[in-house]
Amino acid sequence: MILKLFLAFTLIPVIEIYLLMQISAILGPLSAIILVVATGFAGANLAKIQGAQTMIRVRENLKQGIMPGDEVIDAFLILVAGIVLITPGLLTDIAGILLLIPVTRQRAKEYLKREFSARFRNGSIRINKF
């Protein structure tokens, strides 16, 4: 796990820097900076809107006595999208925007459900009783 975190925190910034250098060579440095800021700003606003819509669905489900399982996963993925969108870089912006698109977020949600279910069945995830 530590190796994965180390690689994530070293490889992703290196790839981001490389992409920014390549885009700066094509578009110019100022245009590359504007592109990163604009995609981050637009994505963060979209995350805010979708997060608010998801919280409204959570409240509606709770009022009706329905446990909001899918909505909680949506809220988590939208939060992750918001976090990576405020991280400077095009690769992280693309990842964040993909999580904000309902179709790709649905696929990520299905993947998470399968992964958690498999780990729970294998005993990798344990629930502590108080």
C-alpha positions in Angstrom: 0.0 0.0 0.0 2.8 2.4 0.9 4.5 1.6 -2.4 1.3 2.4 -4.3 1.0 5.7 -2.5 4.6 6.5 -3.1 4.2 5.8 -6.8 1.0 7.8 -7.0 2.6 10.9 -5.3 5.7 10.7 -7.5 4.6 9.4 -10.9 1.5 11.5 -11.2 3.2 14.8 -10.7 6.0 13.8 -13.1 3.4 12.9 -15.8 1.6 16.2 -15.1 4.7 18.2 -15.5 5.6 16.4 -18.7 2.1 17.0 -20.2 2.2 20.6 -19.2 5.6 21.0 -20.9 4.3 19.4 -24.1 1.1 21.5 -24.1 3.2 24.6 -23.4 5.4 23.8 -26.4 2.3 23.5 -28.6 0.0 26.3 -27.2 2.4 28.5 -25.4 3.0 28.7 -21.6 0.2 31.2 -20.9 -2.4 29.2 -22.8 -1.4 26.1 -21.0 -1.8 27.8 -17.6 -5.1 29.2 -18.7 -6.3 25.8 -19.8 -5.4 24.2 -16.5 -7.0 26.9 -14.5 -10.1 26.9 -16.7 -10.6 23.2 -16.6 -10.1 23.1 -12.8 -12.5 26.0 -12.2 -15.2 24.6 -14.5 -14.9 21.1 -13.1 -15.0 22.3 -9.5 -18.2 24.2 -10.2 -19.7 21.2 -11.8 -18.7 19.1 -8.8 -20.3 21.6 -6.5 -23.6 21.5 -8.5 -23.6 17.7 -8.7 -22.8 17.3 -5.1 -25.7 19.6 -4.1 -28.0 17.5 -6.4 -26.8 14.3 -4.8 -27.4 15.6 -1.3 -31.0 16.6 -2.3 -31.5 13.0 -3.5 -30.1 11.7 -0.2 -32.5 13.8 1.8 -35.4 12.8 -0.3 -34.6 9.1 0.1 -34.2 9.5 3.9 -37.5 11.3 4.1 -39.1 8.3 2.4 -37.3 5.9 4.7 -35.0 4.6 1.9 -31.4 4.0 2.7 -29.4 6.1 0.2 -26.7 3.5 -0.8 -26.1 4.5 -4.4 -26.3 8.2 -3.6 -23.6 7.9 -0.9 -21.3 6.3 -3.4 -22.1 9.0 -5.9 -21.3 11.6 -3.2 -18.0 10.0 -2.5 -17.1 9.8 -6.2 -18.1 13.5 -6.7 -15.9 14.4 -3.6 -13.0 12.5 -5.2 -13.6 14.3 -8.5 -13.6 17.7 -6.7 -10.4 16.9 -4.9 -8.5 15.9 -8.1 -10.0 18.8 -10.0 -8.4 21.3 -7.6 -5.1 19.6 -8.1 -3.3 21.4 -10.8 -2.7 19.4 -14.0 -4.5 18.1 -17.0 -4.4 14.4 -16.2 -6.0 15.0 -12.8 -8.6 17.3 -14.4 -9.5 14.7 -17.0 -9.9 12.1 -14.2 -12.1 14.5 -12.2 -14.2 15.4 -15.2 -14.7 11.7 -16.1 -16.0 11.1 -12.6 -18.5 13.9 -13.0 -19.9 12.4 -16.2 -22.9 10.3 -15.1 -22.1 7.4 -17.4 -18.5 7.0 -16.3 -19.3 7.7 -12.7 -21.9 4.8 -12.9 -19.1 2.5 -14.2 -16.8 3.6 -11.4 -19.7 3.0 -8.9 -20.3 -0.5 -10.3 -16.6 -1.3 -10.1 -16.5 -0.1 -6.4 -19.5 -2.2 -5.5 -17.9 -5.3 -7.1 -14.6 -4.7 -5.4 -16.1 -4.1 -2.0 -18.3 -7.1 -2.4 -15.4 -9.4 -3.4 -13.2 -8.1 -0.5 -16.0 -8.5 2.0 -16.7 -12.1 0.8 -12.9 -12.9 1.0 -12.6 -11.5 4.5 -10.3 -8.7 3.4 -12.8 -6.2 4.9 -13.9 -6.8 8.5 -16.6 -5.1 10.4 -15.8 -4.5 14.0 -18.6 -4.8 16.5 -18.7 -2.5 19.4 
